């Protein structure tokens, strides 16, 4: 006589599925052990590279910071010729660090102080092209870039750069200063229309600026009153 099959309980069914799944998994791991090992190794490698990158970045930041302190000490003493090689080394060897970004502005300023306007222009542009991560330093670099052309007597180029910077950083407290500089340079370049345009922007956008009265006087010098 046949013995009727025992009906499995829900718990036994779950246990049976778990056992089946376990055997399937072990069979898969056995058949694909090489692929699994490579995948695990890949994950370990990525994690290792991540920690190595962060360690190297931290080390570079510390080294760059130490070198920046040395260079800044010379800069603050107005020993620009001593500061320049220290700053250049920092900018070149620790590119991408925060200290190197700030050092780029110091280096450009140091060249301005020594009247090496070509190198000053180079490093102001470098900051704007490669770093540009701080609005205050960015506007200083843009102002400095225009000033290098003004100092060399290229007033038309300087005026265009001052006005361009004022438009780009129109929310900055330095925007009126940039527009006054643009107007002055336009006037020196004999471009009175450009001067009037820059001054009108200042009066329209920044009527409460401390430079508003100066803008009105300059506007009168161009032969036109503000609208």
C-alpha positions in Angstrom: 0.0 0.0 0.0 1.4 3.4 -1.0 2.0 5.8 1.8 0.5 9.2 1.0 3.1 12.0 0.5 3.4 14.3 3.5 2.3 17.9 2.7 5.2 20.4 3.3 4.5 23.2 5.7 5.3 26.8 4.6 8.3 26.8 6.8 9.6 23.6 5.2 9.0 25.0 1.7 11.0 28.1 2.5 13.8 26.1 3.9 13.8 23.9 0.8 14.0 26.9 -1.5 16.8 28.3 0.6 18.8 25.0 0.3 18.1 24.9 -3.4 19.3 28.5 -3.8 22.4 27.8 -1.8 23.4 24.9 -3.9 22.8 26.9 -7.1 25.0 29.7 -5.8 27.8 27.3 -4.8 27.6 25.6 -8.2 27.8 29.0 -9.9 30.7 30.1 -7.8 32.5 26.8 -8.5 32.0 27.1 -12.3 32.8 30.8 -12.4 35.5 31.1 -9.7 37.9 32.9 -12.0 35.4 35.6 -13.0 34.3 36.1 -9.4 37.9 36.4 -8.2 38.6 39.0 -10.9 35.5 41.0 -10.0 36.3 41.0 -6.3 39.9 41.9 -7.2 38.6 44.8 -9.3 36.6 46.1 -6.4 39.5 45.9 -4.1 41.7 47.7 -6.6 39.2 50.5 -7.1 38.9 50.9 -3.3 42.6 50.8 -2.9 43.2 53.4 -5.6 40.5 55.7 -4.0 42.3 55.7 -0.7 45.7 56.1 -2.3 44.4 59.1 -4.3 43.0 60.7 -1.2 46.2 60.1 0.7 48.3 61.6 -2.1 46.0 64.6 -2.4 46.1 65.3 1.4 49.9 65.0 1.3 50.2 67.4 -1.7 47.9 69.9 0.0 50.1 69.9 3.1 53.3 70.3 1.2 51.8 73.0 -1.0 50.5 74.8 2.1 54.0 74.8 3.7 55.6 76.2 0.5 52.9 78.8 0.2 53.6 80.1 3.7 57.3 80.5 2.8 56.5 82.3 -0.5 53.9 84.6 1.1 56.3 85.6 3.8 58.7 87.0 1.1 55.8 88.5 -0.8 54.5 90.3 2.3 58.0 91.7 2.9 57.8 93.0 -0.7 60.7 90.8 -1.6 59.0 90.0 -4.9 62.1 88.8 -6.7 62.6 86.2 -3.9 58.9 85.3 -3.8 58.5 84.7 -7.6 60.6 81.5 -7.9 59.0 80.1 -4.8 55.5 80.8 -6.1 56.4 79.5 -9.6 57.6 76.2 -8.1 54.5 75.9 -6.1 52.2 76.6 -9.0 54.0 74.2 -11.3 54.6 71.3 -8.9 51.3 71.3 -7.0 48.8 72.2 -9.7 45.3 71.4 -8.5 45.8 72.1 -4.9 44.1 75.0 -3.2 47.4 76.6 -2.2 48.6 76.5 -5.8 45.4 78.2 -7.0 45.9 81.1 -4.5 49.6 81.2 -5.3 48.8 81.8 -9.0 47.2 85.2 -8.0 50.2 86.1 -5.8 52.6 85.2 -8.6 50.7 87.4 -11.1 50.6 90.2 -8.5 54.4 89.8 -7.9 55.1 90.2 -11.6 52.9 93.3 -11.7 55.0 94.8 -8.8 58.2 94.1 -10.8 56.5 95.5 -14.0 56.8 92.3 -15.8 53.4 92.7 -17.4 53.7 89.8 -19.9 54.2 87.3 -17.1 51.6 89.0 -14.9 49.1 88.6 -17.8 50.1 84.9 -18.3 49.4 84.0 -14.7 46.2 86.0 -14.4 44.9 84.2 -17.4 46.1 80.9 -16.0 44.0 81.4 -12.9 40.9 82.3 -14.9 41.4 79.4 -17.3 42.6 76.6 -15.0 41.3 77.5 -11.5 38.6 80.1 -11.3 37.1 78.5 -8.1 36.8 81.6 -5.9 34.7 84.6 -7.0 36.8 87.1 -5.1 40.1 85.8 -6.6 38.5 85.5 -10.0 37.4 89.1 -10.1 40.9 90.1 -8.9 42.4 88.1 -11.7 40.1 89.7 -14.3 40.9 93.1 -13.0 44.6 92.4 -13.0 44.4 91.0 -16.5 42.9 94.2 -17.8 45.4 96.3 -15.8 48.4 94.6 -17.5 47.2 96.0 -20.8 46.5 99.4 -19.3 50.0 99.6 -17.9 51.4 98.8 -21.3 49.4 101.6 -22.9 46.9 99.3 -24.8 43.9 101.3 -23.4 41.4 100.0 -25.9 42.1 96.3 -24.9 42.2 97.3 -21.2 38.8 99.0 -21.6 37.2 96.0 -23.3 38.5 93.7 -20.6 37.4 95.9 -17.7 33.9 96.2 -19.2 33.7 92.5 -19.9 34.7 91.7 -16.3 32.1 94.2 -15.0 29.4 92.4 -17.0 30.5 89.0 -15.9 30.8 89.9 -12.2 27.9 92.3 -12.1 26.8 91.2 -8.6 30.2 92.0 -7.1 30.9 95.1 -5.1 33.8 95.7 -7.4 31.7 96.0 -10.5 31.4 99.8 -10.3 35.2 100.0 -9.9 35.6 98.0 -13.1 33.2 100.2 -15.0 35.0 103.4 -13.9 38.3 101.8 -15.0 36.7 100.8 -18.3 35.4 104.4 -18.9 38.8 105.8 -18.0 40.6 103.5 -20.5 38.0 104.1 -23.2 38.5 107.8 -22.8 42.3 107.4 -23.0 41.8 105.3 -26.2 39.7 108.1 -27.7 36.6 106.0 -27.6 34.1 108.4 -25.9 31.1 106.3 -26.9 32.5 103.3 -25.0 33.3 105.6 -22.0 29.7 106.9 -22.0 28.3 103.3 -22.2 30.4 102.1 -19.3 29.5 105.2 -17.2 25.8 104.8 -18.0 25.9 101.2 -16.9 27.4 102.3 -13.6 24.7 104.9 -13.0 21.9 102.7 -14.1 22.9 99.5 -12.1 24.7 101.0 -9.1 23.1 104.5 -8.5 24.0 104.3 -4.8 27.7 103.4 -5.4 30.4 105.6 -3.9 31.6 106.0 -7.5 28.3 107.4 -8.9 29.3 111.0 -8.4 32.7 110.4 -10.1 30.8 108.7 -13.0 28.7 111.8 -13.5 31.7 114.0 -13.6 33.4 111.7 -16.1 30.2 111.6 -18.2 30.2 115.5 -18.3 33.8 115.3 -19.6 32.8 113.2 -22.5 30.3 115.9 -23.5 27.2 114.2 -22.3 25.1 114.1 -19.1 23.6 110.9 -17.7 20.2 109.9 -19.0 
